[in-house]
Amino acid sequence: MKEKNKLKWYDNGSIITTLVITTILVIIVCSQSFAVVGKSSLEIFSSIINHNSIYLLVLIYFILLKFKVGKRYFNYLNLFLVFIYFIITITSFLTVIQSFSINTLLSFLLYVTVLIYLFHTMFRDTRVWKEFKLGNSPFNEINNDTYYGIMAFLLGVMLVVNLISTVVISGVIIAFLDCIFYLLFGRYIYLYRSYLDDKKKDINNKGNFDELRDLAKEAIDNIKDKTELDEKFIELKDKANDYIKEKKIDEKIDVVKDKIGDTVEDIKDKIDDTVGDIKTKKTSKTKKKGVEK
């Protein structure tokens, strides 16, 4: 009990979960109060569903964790959470392609970081980790503090960009709330990863970035070899062209082609003359027979 009392609020999973739920509720209420003016209750509810669907799904996840059913099916809920952020990451990537900006790029990088962080934390100590051999992933080399530090850095830059680009107070408030939510959400993942590390759950991972570097180097070498082959082919082609020009082979070929063409024309003319003579003889014979009759 003494150890629990000494525990700071940001190291207490229950407090972090409660703060995440509270922050999401505040985000939904604030965003809708800013966006919806003079609309009916049905329109307000529809707007909440449309604009805050992701926050609502994450809210359901954290609310369920407060009950026995959530603790019982914790791994399934984690799979659900990873799937949500997989969809968000894909959507964010498409957004970057359609309308590239610093804000969309930073959002995409944040979602990628969160997805990798979730994937390599929430699936530990599960059948998914063992069946898919996730222990060989090089991203296990990144430690807990580094993951959270990357998230905090991206959130800080995003907040500055949003504050610069936002001209209304409502945008500033939403930007601050989004930043707070992801800091708390990242802390939640951080605490669960620390728990797994303390319990020695799947900590002996083999994956490292050296293998990726070797693969990248091999791919670059292959591209280089292919480029050298292409250059040699072009060089050989140029030499062949130079030889043809030097020996005037193309001119000789043209002469031969002309001679062949003339010969063909002569043969054709002779054939036509022969056919004409045969036709003339037949005609004269037919006329003679007609006279004799």
C-alpha positions as CSV (number, residue, x, y, z in Angstrom):
1,M,0.0,0.0,0.0
2,K,2.9,2.3,0.8
3,E,4.3,1.8,-2.7
4,K,0.9,2.7,-4.3
5,N,0.7,5.8,-2.2
6,K,4.1,6.9,-3.4
7,L,3.1,6.4,-7.0
8,K,2.9,9.6,-8.9
9,W,-0.3,10.4,-10.9
10,Y,1.4,10.0,-14.3
11,D,2.6,6.6,-13.3
12,N,-0.9,5.5,-12.2
13,G,-2.7,3.6,-15.0
14,S,-6.2,4.1,-13.4
15,I,-5.7,7.9,-13.2
16,I,-4.3,8.1,-16.8
17,T,-7.3,6.1,-18.1
18,T,-9.7,8.4,-16.3
19,L,-8.0,11.5,-17.6
20,V,-8.1,10.1,-21.2
21,I,-11.8,9.6,-20.9
22,T,-12.3,13.1,-19.5
23,T,-10.2,14.7,-22.2
24,I,-12.1,12.9,-25.0
25,L,-15.4,14.0,-23.6
26,V,-14.2,17.6,-23.4
27,I,-12.9,17.4,-27.0
28,I,-16.3,16.1,-28.3
29,V,-18.3,18.7,-26.3
30,C,-16.0,21.6,-27.3
31,S,-15.7,20.7,-31.0
32,Q,-19.4,20.3,-31.3
33,S,-20.3,23.5,-29.4
34,F,-18.0,25.4,-31.8
35,A,-19.2,23.6,-34.9
36,V,-22.9,23.4,-34.2
37,V,-24.9,26.5,-33.8
38,G,-28.7,26.7,-33.9
39,K,-29.2,23.1,-34.8
40,S,-31.7,20.5,-33.5
41,S,-30.6,17.8,-31.0
42,L,-30.8,15.2,-33.8
43,E,-28.5,17.2,-36.0
44,I,-26.1,17.7,-33.1
45,F,-26.0,13.9,-32.4
46,S,-25.4,13.2,-36.1
47,S,-22.6,15.8,-36.2
48,I,-20.9,14.2,-33.2
49,I,-21.0,10.8,-34.9
50,N,-19.6,12.1,-38.1
51,H,-16.8,14.4,-36.9
52,N,-15.7,12.5,-33.7
53,S,-16.1,8.9,-34.7
54,I,-12.5,8.0,-34.0
55,Y,-12.6,9.7,-30.6
56,L,-15.9,7.9,-29.8
57,L,-14.3,4.5,-30.7
58,V,-11.3,5.2,-28.5
59,L,-13.6,6.4,-25.7
60,I,-15.5,3.1,-25.9
61,Y,-12.2,1.3,-25.5
62,F,-11.2,3.2,-22.4
63,I,-14.6,3.0,-20.8
64,L,-14.7,-0.8,-21.2
65,L,-11.3,-1.0,-19.4
66,K,-13.1,0.4,-16.3
67,F,-15.3,-2.7,-16.2
68,K,-14.6,-6.4,-15.7
69,V,-15.6,-7.2,-19.3
70,G,-12.9,-4.9,-20.6
71,K,-10.2,-6.5,-18.3
72,R,-11.4,-10.0,-19.3
73,Y,-11.2,-9.3,-23.1
74,F,-8.3,-6.9,-22.8
75,N,-6.3,-8.5,-25.7
76,Y,-9.3,-8.3,-28.0
77,L,-9.8,-4.7,-27.1
78,N,-6.2,-4.0,-28.0
79,L,-6.6,-5.7,-31.3
80,F,-9.6,-3.4,-31.9
81,L,-7.5,-0.3,-30.9
82,V,-4.6,-1.2,-33.2
83,F,-7.1,-1.7,-36.1
84,I,-8.6,1.8,-35.5
85,Y,-5.1,3.4,-35.7
86,F,-4.3,1.3,-38.7
87,I,-7.3,2.8,-40.5
88,I,-6.4,6.3,-39.3
89,T,-2.8,5.9,-40.6
90,I,-4.0,4.8,-44.0
91,T,-6.5,7.7,-44.2
92,S,-3.8,10.1,-43.1
93,F,-1.4,8.9,-45.8
94,L,-4.1,9.4,-48.4
95,T,-4.7,12.9,-47.0
96,V,-0.9,13.7,-47.4
97,I,-1.1,12.6,-51.1
98,Q,-4.2,14.7,-51.8
99,S,-3.3,17.8,-49.9
100,F,0.3,18.0,-48.8
101,S,1.2,20.4,-46.0
102,I,3.3,20.5,-42.9
103,N,0.3,19.8,-40.7
104,T,-0.9,16.7,-42.7
105,L,2.7,15.4,-42.8
106,L,3.2,15.8,-39.1
107,S,-0.2,14.1,-38.4
108,F,0.8,11.2,-40.6
109,L,4.1,10.8,-38.8
110,L,2.3,10.9,-35.4
111,Y,-0.2,8.2,-36.5
112,V,2.6,6.0,-37.8
113,T,4.5,6.4,-34.5
114,V,1.4,5.6,-32.5
115,L,0.6,2.6,-34.7
116,I,4.1,1.1,-34.3
117,Y,4.1,1.8,-30.6
118,L,0.8,0.1,-30.1
119,F,1.6,-2.8,-32.4
120,H,4.9,-3.6,-30.5
121,T,3.4,-3.1,-27.1
122,M,-0.2,-4.3,-27.0
123,F,0.5,-7.6,-28.8
124,R,3.3,-8.7,-26.4
125,D,2.4,-11.6,-24.2
126,T,-0.3,-12.7,-26.7
127,R,-0.6,-15.5,-29.3
128,V,-0.4,-12.9,-32.0
129,W,3.2,-12.0,-30.9
130,K,4.3,-15.6,-31.1
131,E,2.4,-16.7,-34.2
132,F,3.6,-13.8,-36.3
133,K,7.1,-13.8,-34.8
134,L,6.9,-10.2,-33.9
135,G,10.0,-10.7,-31.7
136,N,12.0,-10.5,-34.9
137,S,10.8,-7.0,-35.7
138,P,13.6,-4.3,-35.7
139,F,11.2,-1.8,-34.0
140,N,11.7,-3.7,-30.8
141,E,15.1,-2.0,-30.6
142,I,13.4,1.3,-29.9
143,N,12.9,1.6,-26.1
144,N,9.9,2.9,-24.2
145,D,11.4,6.3,-23.5
146,T,12.3,6.9,-27.1
147,Y,8.9,6.0,-28.4
148,Y,7.2,8.4,-25.9
149,G,9.9,11.1,-26.7
150,I,9.2,10.9,-30.4
151,M,5.4,11.3,-29.7
152,A,6.0,14.3,-27.5
153,F,8.3,15.9,-30.0
154,L,5.8,15.5,-32.9
155,L,3.0,16.8,-30.7
156,G,5.0,19.8,-29.7
157,V,5.8,20.7,-33.3
158,M,2.2,20.1,-34.4
159,L,0.9,22.3,-31.6
160,V,3.2,25.2,-32.7
161,V,2.2,24.8,-36.3
162,N,-1.5,24.7,-35.4
163,L,-1.2,27.8,-33.2
164,I,0.6,29.7,-36.0
165,S,-2.0,28.7,-38.7
166,T,-5.1,29.0,-36.5
167,V,-6.8,32.4,-36.4
168,V,-9.8,31.6,-34.2
169,I,-9.8,30.8,-30.5
170,S,-11.8,27.6,-31.0
171,G,-9.0,26.2,-33.1
172,V,-6.4,27.0,-30.4
173,I,-8.5,25.2,-27.8
174,I,-9.0,22.1,-29.9
175,A,-5.3,22.0,-30.8
176,F,-4.4,22.1,-27.0
177,L,-6.9,19.4,-26.2
178,D,-5.7,17.1,-29.0
179,C,-2.1,17.6,-27.8
180,I,-3.2,16.7,-24.2
181,F,-5.1,13.6,-25.4
182,Y,-2.1,12.1,-27.2
183,L,0.3,12.9,-24.4
184,L,-2.1,11.0,-22.0
185,F,-2.7,8.2,-24.6
186,G,1.0,7.8,-25.1
187,R,1.5,7.7,-21.4
188,Y,-1.0,4.9,-21.2
189,I,0.9,2.8,-23.7
190,Y,4.2,3.7,-21.9
191,L,2.8,2.4,-18.6
192,Y,1.6,-0.9,-20.1
193,R,5.0,-1.4,-21.8
194,S,6.8,-0.7,-18.5
195,Y,4.5,-3.3,-16.9
196,L,5.5,-5.9,-19.6
197,D,9.2,-5.1,-19.2
198,D,8.9,-5.4,-15.4
199,K,7.2,-8.8,-15.8
200,K,9.8,-9.9,-18.3
201,K,7.1,-10.6,-21.0
202,D,8.7,-11.2,-24.4
203,I,11.7,-9.1,-23.8
204,N,14.2,-11.3,-25.6
205,N,13.7,-10.0,-29.1
206,K,16.1,-10.7,-31.9
207,G,15.1,-8.1,-34.5
208,N,17.4,-5.2,-35.1
209,F,17.9,-2.4,-37.7
210,D,21.2,-3.8,-38.9
211,E,19.3,-6.4,-40.9
212,L,17.2,-3.6,-42.5
213,R,20.4,-1.7,-43.3
214,D,21.9,-4.7,-44.9
215,L,18.8,-5.3,-47.0
216,A,18.7,-1.7,-48.0
217,K,22.5,-1.8,-49.0
218,E,21.9,-5.0,-51.0
219,A,19.0,-3.3,-52.8
220,I,21.1,-0.3,-53.6
221,D,24.0,-2.5,-54.9
222,N,21.5,-4.3,-57.1
223,I,20.3,-1.0,-58.5
224,K,23.9,0.1,-59.0
225,D,24.7,-3.2,-60.9
226,K,21.7,-2.8,-63.1
227,T,22.7,0.8,-63.8
228,E,26.2,-0.3,-64.8
229,L,24.8,-2.9,-67.1
230,D,22.6,-0.3,-68.7
231,E,25.6,2.0,-69.1
232,K,27.6,-0.8,-70.8
233,F,24.7,-1.6,-73.1
234,I,24.5,2.1,-74.1
235,E,28.2,2.2,-74.6
236,L,28.1,-0.9,-76.8
237,K,25.3,0.6,-78.8
238,D,27.2,3.8,-79.3
239,K,30.3,1.9,-80.5
240,A,28.2,-0.1,-83.0
241,N,26.7,3.2,-84.3
242,D,30.2,4.7,-84.7
243,Y,31.5,1.6,-86.5
244,I,28.5,1.8,-88.9
245,K,29.1,5.4,-89.6
246,E,32.9,4.9,-90.0
247,K,32.6,2.0,-92.5
248,K,29.6,3.6,-94.2
249,I,27.7,0.4,-93.8
250,D,24.4,2.2,-93.7
251,E,25.1,3.8,-97.1
252,K,26.1,0.4,-98.5
253,I,22.9,-1.1,-97.2
254,D,20.9,1.6,-98.8
255,V,22.7,0.9,-102.2
256,V,21.9,-2.8,-101.8
257,K,18.3,-2.0,-101.0
258,D,18.1,0.2,-104.1
259,K,19.5,-2.5,-106.3
260,I,17.1,-5.1,-104.8
261,G,14.3,-2.7,-105.4
262,D,15.3,-2.1,-109.0
263,T,15.7,-5.8,-109.7
264,V,12.2,-6.4,-108.3
265,E,10.8,-3.7,-110.5
266,D,12.5,-5.2,-113.6
267,I,11.2,-8.6,-112.8
268,K,7.7,-7.2,-112.3
269,D,7.9,-5.3,-115.6
270,K,9.0,-8.4,-117.4
271,I,6.2,-10.5,-115.9
272,D,3.7,-7.8,-116.9
273,D,5.1,-7.8,-120.4
274,T,4.9,-11.5,-120.7
275,V,1.4,-11.6,-119.4
276,G,0.4,-8.9,-121.9
277,D,1.9,-10.8,-124.8
278,I,0.0,-14.0,-123.8
279,K,-3.2,-12.1,-123.6
280,T,-2.6,-10.4,-127.0
281,K,-1.9,-13.8,-128.7
282,K,-5.1,-15.3,-127.2
283,T,-7.2,-12.4,-128.4
284,S,-5.8,-12.6,-132.0
285,K,-6.5,-16.4,-132.1
286,T,-10.1,-15.8,-130.9
287,K,-10.6,-13.2,-133.7
288,K,-9.2,-15.6,-136.4
289,K,-11.6,-18.3,-135.3
290,G,-14.5,-15.9,-135.5
291,V,-13.6,-14.9,-139.1
292,E,-13.3,-18.6,-140.3
293,K,-16.7,-19.3,-139.0
